[in-house]
Amino acid sequence: MRRLANIGASIGIARRGDDARATDARIQQQRAELDQAVAELEKLRTDICAGLDRRARLVLPMVALAVFVLFMALYGWSAPLREFPRLIIISAISIVVAWLLLQYRPARIYRQTMRAIIGRSVAIALHGFTHKPDPVISKDTLRRWPLFPHVSAVDGADLFKGQRRGQDVTICRLNINYHYRAQQRRVSHRQSNLHAICIKLDINPLGDATAVVLPDMIDNRIHKAVRGKHGLCAVAPLAGLEQQFLAFAASEDTFALLQGKLTQNALLELGQRDTAILVFHEGQTIALFPLESDIFVPFAPLPFWRRIDQKEMLSSISYDLAQMEARLDMVLALQLCQRDD
């Protein structure tokens, strides 16, 4: 079971390396509390592994035996010899399914516990922020954004709320499924079309005006929805940012306001450093930063079979915290009232 920790890296499915990053001073200040939490997590992890090993030794052979008996009952006494490869395949599949079912609940408890510890530590580091590991996100809220076609499902994770530079800030990881109703398929309803970090400020530099700024490469369905469903028009490219963003606004007046209020330097830095979808709507600024993967995400808990390396864990938290704050600072920089020359 310990060897499973290296499988992801061996096939190219793993977090980017950030072990060399120094631990953030704010995380370091919580070292005593985190030491105790890590010790308790390690005890929980050890108990889970020991319990699963005991149950696996009992349950998995019984599953293989049950498949063997059922195979003979259905196809006769000579079937195991005649259909030996088929029996092996069915047995292997049954054992894998049984193993996944065995570990589901213990693994979920471990992930939730680690996420709560990491989230609380990050919220303390952000000074005055609160953390909800599994917030309930309303689909109606996202449907009001002038961005998506029909939003059929949304899941939230690791919601942080607080204040920064006098502004109310909400940061959350969103898993959003959207589609056109006429083209909806049963399978597409379950698939995530956009997995992103959402940063929302309760302030809009455009006042009550609505505008959307999209990166150059984004789902064409979003382009169509912004124009067709939400009634915004593609306007002239933002001066000096033709390669980074395409702007949509309700009128030329709104576009002129967009050009005058948003700082070009801040937008240029945002476009060069990250991929971001910007929405200015109903007095809010909403920035969506698409993620490359929905598995290795910021503040992700380690798998239960991997022994906790405290130095690596604190380094990983510091890396994700720095990345989140860099994105937040870029969004806050857009709130300046005058455009840079």
C-alpha positions in Angstrom: 0.0 0.0 0.0 2.9 2.4 0.6 4.1 2.0 -3.0 0.8 3.5 -4.2 2.1 6.9 -3.2 4.6 6.8 -6.1 2.3 5.6 -8.8 0.9 9.0 -9.6 4.3 10.5 -10.1 5.5 7.6 -12.2 2.7 8.1 -14.7 2.8 11.8 -14.7 -0.2 12.4 -12.4 1.2 14.4 -9.5 1.4 17.8 -7.9 4.1 20.1 -9.1 7.1 20.0 -6.9 7.2 22.7 -4.4 9.2 21.0 -1.6 12.0 23.6 -1.8 9.8 26.5 -0.8 10.4 27.8 2.7 7.5 27.6 5.1 5.5 30.8 5.4 6.3 32.7 8.6 2.6 32.8 9.5 2.3 29.0 9.1 5.5 28.7 11.1 4.0 30.6 14.0 1.3 27.9 14.3 4.0 25.2 14.4 3.2 23.9 18.0 -0.5 23.6 17.2 0.2 22.0 13.8 2.7 19.5 15.4 0.0 18.3 17.7 -2.5 18.1 14.8 0.0 16.2 12.6 0.7 13.7 15.4 -3.1 13.0 15.8 -3.5 12.8 12.0 -0.6 10.3 11.8 -2.3 8.2 14.5 -5.6 8.3 12.7 -3.8 7.3 9.4 -2.0 4.4 11.1 -5.3 3.2 12.6 -7.0 3.4 9.2 -4.2 1.5 7.5 -4.1 -1.2 10.2 -7.9 -1.6 10.1 -8.0 -1.8 6.3 -5.3 -4.4 6.3 -7.2 -6.6 8.7 -10.4 -6.2 6.8 -8.7 -6.8 3.4 -7.2 -10.1 4.6 -10.7 -11.2 5.6 -13.0 -9.7 2.9 -10.9 -9.9 -0.3 -10.3 -13.7 -0.2 -14.0 -14.2 0.6 -14.9 -12.1 -2.4 -12.7 -14.3 -4.6 -14.2 -17.4 -3.2 -17.7 -16.1 -3.7 -17.0 -15.4 -7.3 -15.5 -18.9 -7.7 -18.6 -20.5 -6.2 -21.0 -18.3 -8.1 -19.1 -19.1 -11.3 -19.5 -22.8 -10.8 -23.2 -22.5 -9.8 -24.0 -20.6 -13.0 -21.8 -22.5 -15.5 -21.1 -25.9 -14.0 -18.3 -27.7 -12.2 -16.0 -27.7 -15.2 -16.4 -24.0 -15.9 -13.4 -22.8 -13.9 -11.2 -25.0 -16.1 -12.9 -24.1 -19.4 -13.2 -20.4 -18.6 -10.2 -19.9 -16.4 -9.0 -16.5 -18.0 -12.6 -15.2 -17.7 -12.8 -16.3 -14.1 -9.5 -14.5 -13.3 -10.7 -11.3 -14.9 -14.1 -11.3 -13.1 -12.4 -12.1 -9.8 -9.8 -9.3 -10.2 -12.6 -6.8 -11.0 -14.6 -8.0 -8.0 -11.6 -7.7 -5.7 -10.8 -4.2 -6.9 -14.4 -3.0 -6.4 -14.5 -4.6 -2.9 -11.3 -2.8 -2.0 -12.6 0.5 -3.2 -15.8 0.1 -1.2 -13.8 -1.0 1.9 -11.6 2.1 1.9 -14.2 4.7 0.9 -15.5 5.7 4.3 -12.1 5.6 6.2 -10.4 7.6 3.4 -13.2 10.2 3.4 -12.9 10.7 7.2 -9.2 11.1 6.9 -9.5 13.6 4.0 -12.1 15.7 5.8 -10.0 15.8 9.0 -6.9 16.9 7.1 -8.8 19.5 5.0 -10.3 21.0 8.2 -6.8 21.3 9.8 -5.2 22.8 6.7 -8.2 25.2 6.1 -8.1 26.4 9.7 -4.4 27.0 9.5 -4.7 29.0 6.2 -7.6 31.0 7.6 -5.5 32.0 10.6 -2.6 32.9 8.3 -5.0 35.2 6.3 -5.8 37.1 9.5 -9.5 37.2 10.3 -10.8 34.8 7.6 -13.1 31.9 8.2 -13.1 28.5 6.5 -15.8 26.1 5.4 -14.5 22.9 3.9 -17.7 22.0 2.0 -19.9 25.1 1.5 -23.3 24.9 -0.2 -23.2 27.0 -3.4 -26.5 28.1 -4.9 -26.9 27.4 -8.7 -29.1 30.4 -8.9 -26.2 32.6 -7.9 -24.1 31.4 -10.8 -27.0 31.6 -13.2 -27.2 35.3 -12.5 -23.6 35.8 -13.6 -23.5 37.0 -17.3 -21.2 34.1 -18.1 -22.6 30.6 -18.4 -25.3 29.0 -20.4 -27.5 26.8 -18.2 -25.7 25.9 -14.9 -26.9 22.4 -14.0 -24.7 21.7 -11.0 -22.1 23.4 -8.8 -19.9 22.0 -6.0 -17.9 24.2 -3.6 -14.8 23.4 -1.6 -12.6 25.3 0.9 -14.5 28.6 1.1 -12.6 31.4 2.8 -14.3 34.6 3.8 -12.8 37.8 5.3 -11.5 41.2 4.5 -8.4 42.5 2.7 -7.6 46.1 2.2 -11.0 47.1 3.6 -12.9 44.9 1.0 -15.1 41.9 1.7 -13.4 38.9 0.1 -14.7 35.4 -0.7 -12.4 32.7 -2.1 -13.7 29.3 -3.0 -12.9 26.4 -5.3 -15.8 25.7 -7.6 -16.7 22.7 -9.7 -19.2 24.0 -12.3 -21.3 22.0 -14.8 -22.9 24.1 -17.6 -24.5 23.3 -20.9 -27.2 24.3 -23.3 -30.5 22.6 -22.4 -31.2 21.6 -26.0 -27.8 19.8 -26.1 -27.9 18.3 -22.6 -26.9 14.7 -22.3 -27.3 12.4 -19.3 -23.5 12.0 -19.1 -22.7 15.7 -19.5 -24.8 16.5 -16.5 -22.3 14.8 -14.3 -19.2 16.1 -15.9 -17.4 19.2 -14.7 -16.9 21.8 -17.4 -15.1 24.3 -15.3 -13.0 23.6 -12.2 -11.7 26.9 -10.9 -10.6 29.1 -8.0 -13.2 31.8 -7.6 -12.3 35.2 -5.9 -15.2 37.5 -5.3 -15.0 41.1 -4.1 -18.1 43.0 -3.0 -17.0 46.0 -5.1 -17.2 46.8 -8.8 -14.9 49.5 -10.3 -17.6 50.0 -13.0 -20.3 50.8 -10.5 -23.6 49.1 -11.5 -22.3 48.4 -15.1 -21.9 44.9 -16.3 -18.9 43.6 -18.3 -17.1 40.4 -18.9 -13.4 40.0 -19.8 -12.4 36.6 -21.1 -8.9 35.2 -21.8 -7.9 34.4 -25.3 -8.4 30.6 -24.9 -11.7 29.7 -23.2 -14.7 27.4 -23.9 -16.6 28.7 -27.0 -19.9 27.9 -25.2 -19.0 30.7 -22.7 -18.4 33.1 -25.6 -21.8 32.2 -27.1 -23.6 32.5 -23.7 -22.1 35.9 -22.9 -23.4 37.3 -26.2 -26.5 35.2 -26.9 -28.1 34.5 -23.5 -26.8 37.5 -21.5 -27.0 40.1 -24.2 -23.5 41.5 -24.0 -21.7 42.6 -27.1 -18.1 41.9 -28.1 -16.4 45.3 -28.1 -13.1 46.6 -29.3 -10.0 44.9 -27.8 -8.6 46.5 -24.7 -5.8 48.8 -25.8 -2.5 47.0 -25.3 -4.1 43.8 -24.3 -5.3 42.4 -27.6 -3.4 39.1 -27.1 -4.6 38.6 -23.5 -8.3 39.5 -23.2 -11.5 39.9 -25.1 -14.0 42.3 -23.6 -17.8 42.1 -23.6 -20.1 44.9 -22.5 -23.7 46.0 -22.8 -22.8 49.3 -24.6 -20.0 51.4 -25.9 -20.4 53.6 -22.8 -19.8 50.6 -20.6 -16.7 49.7 -22.6 -15.4 53.3 -22.3 -15.9 53.0 -18.5 -14.1 49.6 -18.6 -11.2 51.2 -20.5 -11.1 54.1 -18.1 -11.4 52.4 -14.8 -9.4 49.2 -15.1 -5.6 49.7 -14.8 -3.8 48.4 -17.9 -0.7 47.4 -16.0 -2.8 45.3 -13.6 -4.6 43.6 -16.4 -1.4 43.0 -18.3 0.2 41.4 -15.3 -2.9 39.2 -14.7 -2.9 38.1 -18.3 0.8 37.2 -18.4 0.9 35.4 -15.0 -2.4 33.5 -15.1 -5.5 32.6 -16.9 -8.5 34.5 -15.5 -12.1 35.1 -16.4 -13.3 38.5 -15.0 -16.9 39.3 -14.4 -18.1 42.8 -13.2 -21.8 42.4 -12.3 -24.3 43.6 -9.6 -21.7 45.6 -7.7 -19.2 42.7 -7.5 -15.9 41.7 -9.1 -15.7 38.0 -9.8 -12.5 36.4 -11.0 -12.3 32.7 -12.0 -8.9 31.0 -12.3 -9.3 27.7 -14.1 -7.4 24.8 -12.7 -5.5 22.2 -14.8 -6.7 19.3 -12.7 -9.6 18.5 -10.3 -7.4 16.0 -8.4 -4.3 17.9 -7.4 -5.8 21.1 -6.1 -4.7 23.9 -3.7 -4.7 22.7 0.0 -5.4 19.1 -1.1 -5.1 16.5 1.6 -2.6 13.7 1.3 -3.8 10.1 0.6 -4.2 8.1 3.7 -1.6 5.5 2.7 1.2 8.1 2.5 3.0 8.8 5.7 2.8 12.5 6.7 6.0 14.4 6.1 5.5 17.5 8.2 8.1 19.6 6.4 6.7 18.8 3.0 3.1 19.4 4.2 4.0 22.9 5.6 5.9 23.7 2.4 2.9 22.7 0.3 0.5 24.8 2.4 2.9 27.8 2.1 3.1 27.3 -1.7 -0.7 27.2 -2.1 -1.2 30.1 0.3 1.3 32.3 -1.7 -0.3 31.4 -5.0 -3.8 32.2 -3.6 -2.6 35.6 -2.2 -0.9 36.5 -5.4 -4.1 36.0 -7.3 -6.1 37.9 -4.7 -3.6 40.8 -4.9 -4.0 40.9 -8.7 -7.8 41.1 -8.4 -7.5 43.8 -5.7 -5.2 45.8 -8.0 -8.0 46.0 -10.6 -10.1 48.2 -8.2 -7.9 51.3 -8.7 -10.0 54.2 -9.9 -7.7 55.4 -12.6 -6.1 53.6 -15.5 -2.3 53.6 -15.7 -0.7 55.6 -18.5 
